[in-house]
Amino acid sequence: MFSGNNLIALLWWGAYTVAAVWLHRFVPGVDLFAPGIVLSLQEDGGRRTLWLALCWMLIIEGTGNLPFGYGLAWYGVLLVLYLLGRSVFEARSLVFMCLLGLALGALHPVITHGLASLAELTVNDRQLLLEGALQAAFFPVIWVIAGKAFPKVLRQDVKPL
């Protein structure tokens, strides 16, 4: 049913998903799937990344209290920032990942506040800014850890999307 590499990839990404959901209990408001999306783009290419993004969007949309669209906007902007940024920076550069983390950290309060206002929810701006700062700090760290843990068997040169 699955080839060796596909089974390894399924197990690895499944374990990553479980770890990200578990860690989210300790750092709420921080998207730990975003570094996985970037790692998948770097290592697996587009098709697997699309499936991961769809699964993770369903998790994000299903567990949050914002109207549908946060995950779509979040990962859509992440994809655009990554594709534009890799034309300027080395795609696997730590500096690029730190800048991407800063951009996502600034974006989190904007998207959350915008969607919360559409649903007429009140949000704590201070909490949103803290979550944005944590997103900026955690993104490159999780990317480095996940990159080191990514199975060598699955590493490949990625063709442009």
MARKOL-920072 format. One record per residue: residue number from 1; residue in three letters; chain; x, y, z of N, C-alpha, C in turn. Coordinates in steps of 0.02 Angstrom, whole numbers, padded with zeros to 5 digits. Layout:
+-----+-----+----+--------+---------+--------+---------+----------+--------+--------+---------+--------+
:   i :  aa : ch : n.east : n.north :   n.up : ca.east : ca.north :  ca.up : c.east : c.north :   c.up :
+-----+-----+----+--------+---------+--------+---------+----------+--------+--------+---------+--------+
: NUM : ALA :  A :      X :       Y :      Z :       X :        Y :      Z :      X :       Y :      Z :
...
+-----+-----+----+--------+---------+--------+---------+----------+--------+--------+---------+--------+
This chain:
+-----+-----+----+--------+---------+--------+---------+----------+--------+--------+---------+--------+
:   i :  aa : ch : n.east : n.north :   n.up : ca.east : ca.north :  ca.up : c.east : c.north :   c.up :
+-----+-----+----+--------+---------+--------+---------+----------+--------+--------+---------+--------+
:   1 : MET :  A :  00041 :  -00060 :  00000 :   00000 :    00000 :  00000 :  00043 :   00063 :  00000 :
:   2 : PHE :  A :  00090 :   00067 :  00046 :   00136 :    00124 :  00049 :  00206 :   00098 :  00033 :
:   3 : SER :  A :  00244 :   00138 : -00005 :   00314 :    00122 : -00015 :  00352 :   00140 :  00049 :
:   4 : GLY :  A :  00414 :   00118 :  00055 :   00453 :    00130 :  00116 :  00458 :   00204 :  00135 :
:   5 : ASN :  A :  00476 :   00246 :  00085 :   00483 :    00317 :  00100 :  00416 :   00350 :  00117 :
:   6 : ASN :  A :  00363 :   00329 :  00083 :   00297 :    00358 :  00098 :  00275 :   00339 :  00168 :
:   7 : LEU :  A :  00289 :   00278 :  00189 :   00270 :    00257 :  00257 :  00310 :   00296 :  00309 :
:   8 : ILE :  A :  00375 :   00305 :  00296 :   00417 :    00344 :  00342 :  00392 :   00416 :  00345 :
:   9 : ALA :  A :  00375 :   00445 :  00288 :   00350 :    00513 :  00286 :  00284 :   00518 :  00324 :
:  10 : LEU :  A :  00239 :   00470 :  00314 :   00175 :    00470 :  00349 :  00185 :   00467 :  00424 :
:  11 : LEU :  A :  00229 :   00423 :  00446 :   00243 :    00416 :  00518 :  00275 :   00479 :  00545 :
:  12 : TRP :  A :  00324 :   00507 :  00508 :   00359 :    00566 :  00533 :  00311 :   00626 :  00538 :
:  13 : TRP :  A :  00273 :   00639 :  00485 :   00227 :    00696 :  00487 :  00171 :   00685 :  00537 :
:  14 : GLY :  A :  00151 :   00622 :  00546 :   00101 :    00607 :  00598 :  00128 :   00623 :  00667 :
:  15 : ALA :  A :  00190 :   00603 :  00679 :   00222 :    00618 :  00744 :  00231 :   00693 :  00753 :
:  16 : TYR :  A :  00249 :   00728 :  00700 :   00256 :    00801 :  00703 :  00189 :   00833 :  00721 :
:  17 : THR :  A :  00136 :   00809 :  00690 :   00069 :    00836 :  00704 :  00050 :   00826 :  00777 :
:  18 : VAL :  A :  00061 :   00765 :  00802 :   00044 :    00750 :  00872 :  00086 :   00795 :  00919 :
:  19 : ALA :  A :  00151 :   00802 :  00904 :   00194 :    00844 :  00946 :  00172 :   00917 :  00944 :
:  20 : ALA :  A :  00154 :   00942 :  00885 :   00133 :    01011 :  00879 :  00068 :   01024 :  00917 :
:  21 : VAL :  A :  00021 :   00977 :  00912 :  -00043 :    00985 :  00949 : -00029 :   00982 :  01024 :
:  22 : TRP :  A :  00014 :   00937 :  01046 :   00030 :    00930 :  01117 :  00065 :   00994 :  01142 :
:  23 : LEU :  A :  00114 :   01019 :  01105 :   00150 :    01079 :  01126 :  00105 :   01140 :  01126 :
:  24 : HIS :  A :  00054 :   01139 :  01085 :   00007 :    01196 :  01083 : -00028 :   01206 :  01150 :
:  25 : ARG :  A : -00034 :   01153 :  01188 :  -00064 :    01159 :  01256 : -00022 :   01204 :  01300 :
:  26 : PHE :  A :  00044 :   01205 :  01289 :   00089 :    01244 :  01332 :  00102 :   01314 :  01305 :
:  27 : VAL :  A :  00094 :   01324 :  01240 :   00102 :    01390 :  01209 :  00041 :   01405 :  01165 :
:  28 : PRO :  A : -00016 :   01419 :  01196 :  -00076 :    01432 :  01156 : -00069 :   01496 :  01115 :
:  29 : GLY :  A : -00099 :   01495 :  01057 :  -00096 :    01553 :  01013 : -00037 :   01552 :  00966 :
:  30 : VAL :  A :  00009 :   01505 :  00974 :   00067 :    01499 :  00931 :  00056 :   01441 :  00883 :
:  31 : ASP :  A :  00064 :   01453 :  00819 :   00055 :    01401 :  00769 :  00120 :   01362 :  00760 :
:  32 : LEU :  A :  00121 :   01302 :  00784 :   00181 :    01260 :  00778 :  00180 :   01219 :  00714 :
:  33 : PHE :  A :  00126 :   01224 :  00676 :   00123 :    01191 :  00611 :  00159 :   01231 :  00557 :
:  34 : ALA :  A :  00162 :   01297 :  00564 :   00192 :    01340 :  00513 :  00265 :   01321 :  00497 :
:  35 : PRO :  A :  00308 :   01307 :  00546 :   00375 :    01284 :  00529 :  00374 :   01218 :  00490 :
:  36 : GLY :  A :  00326 :   01176 :  00505 :   00319 :    01113 :  00469 :  00300 :   01124 :  00396 :
:  37 : ILE :  A :  00257 :   01174 :  00383 :   00239 :    01190 :  00314 :  00302 :   01211 :  00275 :
:  38 : VAL :  A :  00342 :   01254 :  00305 :   00403 :    01277 :  00272 :  00451 :   01218 :  00262 :
:  39 : LEU :  A :  00460 :   01177 :  00313 :   00505 :    01119 :  00307 :  00480 :   01073 :  00252 :
:  40 : SER :  A :  00416 :   01062 :  00248 :   00388 :    01019 :  00196 :  00400 :   01049 :  00127 :
:  41 : LEU :  A :  00391 :   01114 :  00120 :   00406 :    01146 :  00056 :  00479 :   01137 :  00037 :
:  42 : GLN :  A :  00523 :   01140 :  00086 :   00595 :    01134 :  00073 :  00615 :   01062 :  00057 :
:  43 : GLU :  A :  00584 :   01014 :  00089 :   00606 :    00945 :  00083 :  00563 :   00901 :  00039 :
:  44 : ASP :  A :  00498 :   00914 :  00037 :   00453 :    00869 :  00002 :  00423 :   00898 : -00062 :
:  45 : GLY :  A :  00424 :   00962 : -00070 :   00391 :    00992 : -00128 :  00318 :   01007 : -00115 :
:  46 : GLY :  A :  00281 :   01018 : -00168 :   00214 :    01045 : -00162 :  00157 :   00999 : -00143 :
:  47 : ARG :  A :  00155 :   00937 : -00170 :   00096 :    00895 : -00160 :  00087 :   00875 : -00087 :
:  48 : ARG :  A :  00139 :   00850 : -00056 :   00134 :    00830 :  00014 :  00120 :   00891 :  00059 :
:  49 : THR :  A :  00150 :   00947 :  00042 :   00138 :    01008 :  00081 :  00065 :   01029 :  00077 :
:  50 : LEU :  A :  00035 :   01021 :  00018 :  -00036 :    01038 :  00011 : -00079 :   00995 :  00057 :
:  51 : TRP :  A : -00065 :   00930 :  00059 :  -00104 :    00886 :  00103 : -00093 :   00902 :  00176 :
:  52 : LEU :  A : -00031 :   00916 :  00195 :  -00017 :    00935 :  00264 : -00054 :   00999 :  00282 :
:  53 : ALA :  A : -00049 :   01049 :  00238 :  -00082 :    01113 :  00251 : -00157 :   01104 :  00259 :
:  54 : LEU :  A : -00187 :   01063 :  00216 :  -00260 :    01051 :  00222 : -00278 :   01018 :  00288 :
:  55 : CYS :  A : -00240 :   00968 :  00307 :  -00253 :    00934 :  00372 : -00244 :   00982 :  00430 :
:  56 : TRP :  A : -00190 :   01020 :  00429 :  -00176 :    01066 :  00484 : -00225 :   01124 :  00486 :
:  57 : MET :  A : -00248 :   01146 :  00427 :  -00299 :    01199 :  00426 : -00363 :   01174 :  00458 :
:  58 : LEU :  A : -00381 :   01112 :  00445 :  -00442 :    01084 :  00476 : -00434 :   01081 :  00552 :
:  59 : ILE :  A : -00374 :   01063 :  00575 :  -00363 :    01062 :  00647 : -00369 :   01132 :  00676 :
:  60 : ILE :  A : -00336 :   01180 :  00644 :  -00337 :    01249 :  00669 : -00408 :   01277 :  00667 :
:  61 : GLU :  A : -00442 :   01268 :  00612 :  -00510 :    01295 :  00606 : -00558 :   01260 :  00654 :
:  62 : GLY :  A : -00548 :   01196 :  00665 :  -00594 :    01159 :  00708 : -00584 :   01171 :  00782 :
:  63 : THR :  A : -00524 :   01191 :  00802 :  -00510 :    01200 :  00873 : -00516 :   01273 :  00896 :
:  64 : GLY :  A : -00519 :   01319 :  00849 :  -00522 :    01389 :  00867 : -00593 :   01415 :  00871 :
:  65 : ASN :  A : -00599 :   01476 :  00895 :  -00666 :    01506 :  00900 : -00675 :   01564 :  00851 :
:  66 : LEU :  A : -00629 :   01572 :  00804 :  -00636 :    01623 :  00753 : -00675 :   01596 :  00694 :
:  67 : PRO :  A : -00705 :   01641 :  00654 :  -00740 :    01617 :  00595 : -00692 :   01583 :  00546 :
:  68 : PHE :  A : -00720 :   01540 :  00503 :  -00678 :    01504 :  00456 : -00639 :   01554 :  00413 :
:  69 : GLY :  A : -00577 :   01540 :  00403 :  -00536 :    01582 :  00360 : -00468 :   01598 :  00388 :
:  70 : TYR :  A : -00459 :   01590 :  00454 :  -00394 :    01606 :  00484 : -00339 :   01562 :  00454 :
:  71 : GLY :  A : -00350 :   01497 :  00453 :  -00300 :    01451 :  00428 : -00284 :   01463 :  00355 :
:  72 : LEU :  A : -00335 :   01477 :  00316 :  -00326 :    01490 :  00245 : -00285 :   01554 :  00234 :
:  73 : ALA :  A : -00303 :   01607 :  00270 :  -00265 :    01669 :  00265 : -00193 :   01661 :  00291 :
:  74 : TRP :  A : -00186 :   01627 :  00348 :  -00121 :    01617 :  00380 : -00073 :   01579 :  00335 :
:  75 : TYR :  A : -00095 :   01521 :  00311 :  -00051 :    01480 :  00269 : -00044 :   01508 :  00199 :
:  76 : GLY :  A : -00094 :   01545 :  00175 :  -00088 :    01578 :  00110 : -00034 :   01631 :  00112 :
:  77 : VAL :  A : -00035 :   01672 :  00164 :   00017 :    01724 :  00171 :  00085 :   01692 :  00183 :
:  78 : LEU :  A :  00087 :   01639 :  00223 :   00151 :    01604 :  00235 :  00180 :   01579 :  00170 :
:  79 : LEU :  A :  00139 :   01549 :  00127 :   00163 :    01524 :  00063 :  00190 :   01581 :  00019 :
:  80 : VAL :  A :  00153 :   01636 :  00016 :   00175 :    01693 : -00025 :  00240 :   01722 :  00002 :
:  81 : LEU :  A :  00245 :   01731 :  00068 :   00307 :    01757 :  00098 :  00366 :   01710 :  00085 :
:  82 : TYR :  A :  00354 :   01645 :  00091 :   00408 :    01597 :  00080 :  00431 :   01599 :  00007 :
:  83 : LEU :  A :  00384 :   01597 : -00039 :   00402 :    01596 : -00110 :  00437 :   01661 : -00131 :
:  84 : LEU :  A :  00413 :   01718 : -00106 :   00447 :    01781 : -00122 :  00515 :   01785 : -00088 :
:  85 : GLY :  A :  00518 :   01764 : -00025 :   00580 :    01768 :  00012 :  00635 :   01723 : -00013 :
:  86 : ARG :  A :  00617 :   01665 : -00038 :   00670 :    01620 : -00062 :  00701 :   01643 : -00127 :
:  87 : SER :  A :  00670 :   01692 : -00160 :   00702 :    01721 : -00219 :  00755 :   01772 : -00198 :
:  88 : VAL :  A :  00752 :   01794 : -00136 :   00801 :    01843 : -00110 :  00852 :   01809 : -00065 :
:  89 : PHE :  A :  00829 :   01763 : -00023 :   00871 :    01729 :  00026 :  00880 :   01656 :  00007 :
:  90 : GLU :  A :  00931 :   01625 :  00035 :   00938 :    01552 :  00030 :  00879 :   01522 :  00067 :
:  91 : ALA :  A :  00845 :   01474 :  00035 :   00782 :    01447 :  00063 :  00792 :   01414 :  00131 :
:  92 : ARG :  A :  00851 :   01388 :  00145 :   00863 :    01353 :  00209 :  00905 :   01395 :  00258 :
:  93 : SER :  A :  00906 :   01460 :  00246 :   00946 :    01506 :  00287 :  00910 :   01521 :  00353 :
:  94 : LEU :  A :  00948 :   01519 :  00408 :   00920 :    01536 :  00473 :  00897 :   01609 :  00475 :
:  95 : VAL :  A :  00934 :   01652 :  00442 :   00914 :    01723 :  00439 :  00846 :   01730 :  00405 :
:  96 : PHE :  A :  00837 :   01694 :  00350 :   00772 :    01695 :  00316 :  00717 :   01669 :  00361 :
:  97 : MET :  A :  00730 :   01616 :  00398 :   00679 :    01588 :  00443 :  00663 :   01637 :  00500 :
:  98 : CYS :  A :  00714 :   01672 :  00525 :   00701 :    01723 :  00577 :  00658 :   01780 :  00550 :
:  99 : LEU :  A :  00673 :   01802 :  00489 :   00632 :    01855 :  00458 :  00561 :   01831 :  00445 :
: 100 : LEU :  A :  00555 :   01769 :  00423 :   00488 :    01740 :  00412 :  00450 :   01735 :  00478 :
: 101 : GLY :  A :  00485 :   01716 :  00531 :   00455 :    01714 :  00597 :  00432 :   01783 :  00620 :
: 102 : LEU :  A :  00473 :   01834 :  00608 :   00454 :    01903 :  00626 :  00392 :   01925 :  00587 :
: 103 : ALA :  A :  00391 :   01909 :  00523 :   00333 :    01927 :  00482 :  00270 :   01892 :  00507 :
: 104 : LEU :  A :  00275 :   01828 :  00524 :   00217 :    01792 :  00550 :  00197 :   01818 :  00618 :
: 105 : GLY :  A :  00246 :   01836 :  00658 :   00231 :    01865 :  00724 :  00193 :   01930 :  00718 :
: 106 : ALA :  A :  00209 :   01970 :  00668 :   00173 :    02033 :  00657 :  00104 :   02020 :  00626 :
: 107 : LEU :  A :  00100 :   01968 :  00586 :   00038 :    01952 :  00551 : -00015 :   01921 :  00597 :
: 108 : HIS :  A :  00006 :   01883 :  00646 :  -00042 :    01849 :  00690 : -00093 :   01896 :  00722 :
: 109 : PRO :  A : -00071 :   01951 :  00755 :  -00120 :    01996 :  00785 : -00166 :   02029 :  00733 :
: 110 : VAL :  A : -00139 :   02043 :  00674 :  -00179 :    02076 :  00622 : -00235 :   02030 :  00598 :
: 111 : ILE :  A : -00219 :   01968 :  00581 :  -00270 :    01921 :  00557 : -00320 :   01905 :  00612 :
: 112 : THR :  A : -00294 :   01892 :  00672 :  -00339 :    01874 :  00728 : -00386 :   01931 :  00744 :
: 113 : HIS :  A : -00359 :   01992 :  00749 :  -00401 :    02049 :  00765 : -00453 :   02061 :  00710 :
: 114 : GLY :  A : -00432 :   02055 :  00647 :  -00478 :    02065 :  00591 : -00535 :   02015 :  00591 :
: 115 : LEU :  A : -00520 :   01951 :  00601 :  -00572 :    01900 :  00602 : -00615 :   01904 :  00664 :
: 116 : ALA :  A : -00585 :   01923 :  00720 :  -00624 :    01931 :  00781 : -00674 :   01988 :  00774 :
: 117 : SER :  A : -00654 :   02042 :  00741 :  -00700 :    02098 :  00732 : -00757 :   02079 :  00685 :
: 118 : LEU :  A : -00744 :   02035 :  00636 :  -00798 :    02012 :  00593 : -00850 :   01971 :  00632 :
: 119 : ALA :  A : -00826 :   01934 :  00681 :  -00871 :    01893 :  00722 : -00897 :   01931 :  00783 :
: 120 : GLU :  A : -00878 :   01994 :  00788 :  -00898 :    02036 :  00845 : -00874 :   02007 :  00911 :
: 121 : LEU :  A : -00814 :   01980 :  00910 :  -00782 :    01954 :  00971 : -00735 :   02007 :  00998 :
: 122 : THR :  A : -00729 :   02011 :  01063 :  -00679 :    02056 :  01092 : -00616 :   02016 :  01104 :
: 123 : VAL :  A : -00560 :   02047 :  01090 :  -00496 :    02014 :  01100 : -00451 :   02058 :  01142 :
: 124 : ASN :  A : -00407 :   02026 :  01178 :  -00359 :    02061 :  01220 : -00298 :   02078 :  01176 :
: 125 : ASP :  A : -00290 :   02142 :  01160 :  -00235 :    02162 :  01116 : -00167 :   02145 :  01145 :
: 126 : ARG :  A : -00160 :   02152 :  01209 :  -00096 :    02136 :  01242 : -00080 :   02061 :  01232 :
: 127 : GLN :  A : -00131 :   02019 :  01240 :  -00122 :    01947 :  01230 : -00103 :   01931 :  01158 :
: 128 : LEU :  A : -00136 :   01965 :  01110 :  -00120 :    01955 :  01040 : -00048 :   01974 :  01024 :
: 129 : LEU :  A : -00025 :   02030 :  01053 :   00045 :    02051 :  01042 :  00094 :   02001 :  01072 :
: 130 : LEU :  A :  00077 :   01974 :  01131 :   00119 :    01923 :  01162 :  00122 :   01861 :  01119 :
: 131 : GLU :  A :  00064 :   01839 :  01094 :   00062 :    01781 :  01050 :  00103 :   01793 :  00987 :
: 132 : GLY :  A :  00099 :   01854 :  00959 :   00139 :    01871 :  00900 :  00213 :   01867 :  00914 :
: 133 : ALA :  A :  00234 :   01893 :  00973 :   00304 :    01890 :  00992 :  00327 :   01818 :  01001 :
: 134 : LEU :  A :  00284 :   01777 :  01032 :   00301 :    01707 :  01041 :  00305 :   01671 :  00974 :
: 135 : GLN :  A :  00260 :   01688 :  00928 :   00262 :    01657 :  00861 :  00328 :   01674 :  00827 :
: 136 : ALA :  A :  00349 :   01737 :  00832 :   00412 :    01758 :  00801 :  00471 :   01722 :  00832 :
: 137 : ALA :  A :  00469 :   01710 :  00897 :   00525 :    01677 :  00931 :  00525 :   01601 :  00918 :
: 138 : PHE :  A :  00467 :   01570 :  00920 :   00463 :    01498 :  00914 :  00473 :   01473 :  00842 :
: 139 : PHE :  A :  00453 :   01512 :  00792 :   00455 :    01488 :  00723 :  00524 :   01462 :  00703 :
: 140 : PRO :  A :  00578 :   01503 :  00708 :   00643 :    01477 :  00686 :  00669 :   01420 :  00729 :
: 141 : VAL :  A :  00653 :   01421 :  00794 :   00676 :    01368 :  00839 :  00644 :   01301 :  00820 :
: 142 : ILE :  A :  00578 :   01301 :  00810 :   00544 :    01240 :  00791 :  00567 :   01217 :  00722 :
: 143 : TRP :  A :  00579 :   01264 :  00676 :   00604 :    01246 :  00609 :  00672 :   01211 :  00614 :
: 144 : VAL :  A :  00717 :   01237 :  00656 :   00783 :    01206 :  00663 :  00776 :   01137 :  00694 :
: 145 : ILE :  A :  00737 :   01130 :  00747 :   00729 :    01065 :  00780 :  00698 :   01015 :  00732 :
: 146 : ALA :  A :  00645 :   01035 :  00698 :   00613 :    00989 :  00650 :  00659 :   00972 :  00593 :
: 147 : GLY :  A :  00698 :   01020 :  00570 :   00746 :    01006 :  00516 :  00799 :   00956 :  00536 :
: 148 : LYS :  A :  00823 :   00961 :  00598 :   00873 :    00913 :  00622 :  00843 :   00844 :  00631 :
: 149 : ALA :  A :  00779 :   00842 :  00651 :   00746 :    00778 :  00663 :  00718 :   00746 :  00599 :
: 150 : PHE :  A :  00714 :   00785 :  00544 :   00685 :    00759 :  00483 :  00726 :   00700 :  00457 :
: 151 : PRO :  A :  00694 :   00644 :  00440 :   00732 :    00585 :  00418 :  00775 :   00598 :  00357 :
: 152 : LYS :  A :  00837 :   00577 :  00361 :   00884 :    00587 :  00305 :  00861 :   00550 :  00242 :
: 153 : VAL :  A :  00826 :   00494 :  00252 :   00801 :    00455 :  00196 :  00753 :   00495 :  00153 :
: 154 : LEU :  A :  00718 :   00542 :  00183 :   00667 :    00581 :  00148 :  00694 :   00646 :  00117 :
: 155 : ARG :  A :  00756 :   00663 :  00134 :   00783 :    00726 :  00108 :  00795 :   00720 :  00033 :
: 156 : GLN :  A :  00778 :   00774 : -00001 :   00788 :    00776 : -00074 :  00796 :   00849 : -00096 :
: 157 : ASP :  A :  00824 :   00857 : -00155 :   00825 :    00924 : -00184 :  00756 :   00939 : -00210 :
: 158 : VAL :  A :  00731 :   00996 : -00190 :   00662 :    01014 : -00207 :  00662 :   01054 : -00272 :
: 159 : LYS :  A :  00617 :   01035 : -00317 :   00608 :    01073 : -00378 :  00566 :   01134 : -00362 :
: 160 : PRO :  A :  00572 :   01187 : -00401 :   00530 :    01246 : -00389 :  00456 :   01227 : -00394 :
: 161 : LEU :  A :  00415 :   01260 : -00354 :   00342 :    01246 : -00356 :  00312 :   01269 : -00421 :
+-----+-----+----+--------+---------+--------+---------+----------+--------+--------+---------+--------+
